[in-house]
Amino acid sequence: MTKNTKTVIILILAIILIALIPLFALKGAEFGGSDDAGSVMVEEITGTEYEPWFTPVLETMIDGELPGEVESLFFCIQTGIGVGIVAFCMGRLVERKKWMKED
């Protein structure tokens, strides 16, 4: 077995452990979003219930809340666009280094 093969196997095992350990170590844990944590903190500080400043544009267009699947879709699209921009910029930097070395 080559050194690269051993490294890949070790990394795959590490990824599997990182994915599985929290499932067993954090049984019964509840995870809330940052919006919930922020509103709870505002309520603790001011002593009054937090009231949002505005209603999201899409919620006013459909007269109700967006389904969770649609919110997840929009989040994934935003993530994909962000990753594309970062990858493009990193690729440009790498190519610029290659072009500088050739001159």
C-alpha positions as CSV (number, residue, x, y, z in Angstrom):
1,M,0.0,0.0,0.0
2,T,1.4,3.4,-1.0
3,K,1.7,6.4,1.4
4,N,-1.1,8.2,-0.5
5,T,-3.5,5.3,-0.2
6,K,-2.9,5.1,3.6
7,T,-3.4,8.8,3.9
8,V,-6.7,8.7,2.0
9,I,-8.0,5.7,4.1
10,I,-7.1,7.6,7.3
11,L,-8.9,10.7,6.1
12,I,-12.0,8.8,5.1
13,L,-12.1,7.1,8.5
14,A,-11.6,10.5,10.2
15,I,-14.5,11.9,8.2
16,I,-16.8,9.0,9.1
17,L,-15.9,9.5,12.8
18,I,-16.6,13.2,12.6
19,A,-20.0,12.5,11.1
20,L,-20.9,9.6,13.5
21,I,-19.6,10.7,16.9
22,P,-22.0,13.7,17.4
23,L,-24.9,11.4,16.7
24,F,-24.1,9.4,19.8
25,A,-22.5,12.0,22.0
26,L,-25.2,14.6,21.6
27,K,-28.3,12.5,22.1
28,G,-31.3,14.6,23.1
29,A,-29.6,17.9,22.4
30,E,-31.7,20.7,21.0
31,F,-30.2,23.0,18.4
32,G,-31.7,26.4,17.8
33,G,-30.9,29.0,15.1
34,S,-29.2,32.3,15.6
35,D,-32.5,34.1,15.1
36,D,-34.0,32.3,18.2
37,A,-30.9,33.0,20.3
38,G,-30.9,36.7,19.3
39,S,-34.6,37.2,20.1
40,V,-34.2,35.4,23.5
41,M,-31.2,37.7,24.4
42,V,-33.1,40.8,23.5
43,E,-36.0,39.6,25.7
44,E,-33.6,39.0,28.6
45,I,-32.0,42.5,28.2
46,T,-35.1,44.6,27.6
47,G,-37.6,42.5,29.5
48,T,-40.1,42.8,26.7
49,E,-41.0,40.5,23.9
50,Y,-38.9,41.0,20.7
51,E,-40.9,42.4,17.8
52,P,-39.3,42.2,14.3
53,W,-38.7,45.5,12.5
54,F,-40.0,44.3,9.1
55,T,-41.6,41.3,7.3
56,P,-39.6,39.5,4.7
57,V,-40.6,40.5,1.1
58,L,-41.5,37.0,-0.1
59,E,-43.7,36.5,3.0
60,T,-45.7,39.6,2.1
61,M,-46.0,38.5,-1.5
62,I,-47.5,35.1,-0.6
63,D,-49.4,36.3,2.5
64,G,-47.8,33.8,4.8
65,E,-44.6,32.0,5.8
66,L,-42.4,30.3,3.3
67,P,-42.3,26.5,3.7
68,G,-39.0,25.2,5.3
69,E,-38.1,23.5,2.0
70,V,-38.2,26.7,0.1
71,E,-36.1,28.5,2.7
72,S,-33.6,25.7,2.5
73,L,-33.5,26.0,-1.2
74,F,-32.8,29.7,-1.1
75,F,-30.1,29.1,1.5
76,C,-28.5,26.5,-0.7
77,I,-28.6,28.8,-3.8
78,Q,-27.0,31.6,-1.8
79,T,-24.3,29.2,-0.6
80,G,-23.6,27.9,-4.1
81,I,-23.3,31.5,-5.4
82,G,-20.9,32.4,-2.6
83,V,-18.8,29.3,-3.1
84,G,-18.7,30.0,-6.9
85,I,-17.4,33.5,-6.3
86,V,-14.8,32.4,-3.8
87,A,-13.6,29.6,-6.0
88,F,-13.4,31.9,-9.0
89,C,-11.3,34.4,-7.0
90,M,-9.0,31.7,-5.7
91,G,-8.6,30.3,-9.3
92,R,-7.7,33.8,-10.6
93,L,-5.0,34.2,-7.9
94,V,-3.5,30.8,-8.7
95,E,-3.5,31.5,-12.4
96,R,-1.9,34.9,-11.8
97,K,0.9,33.3,-10.0
98,K,1.5,30.9,-12.9
99,W,1.5,33.7,-15.4
100,M,3.9,35.7,-13.3
101,K,6.4,32.8,-13.1
102,E,6.3,32.4,-16.9
103,D,7.3,36.0,-17.6
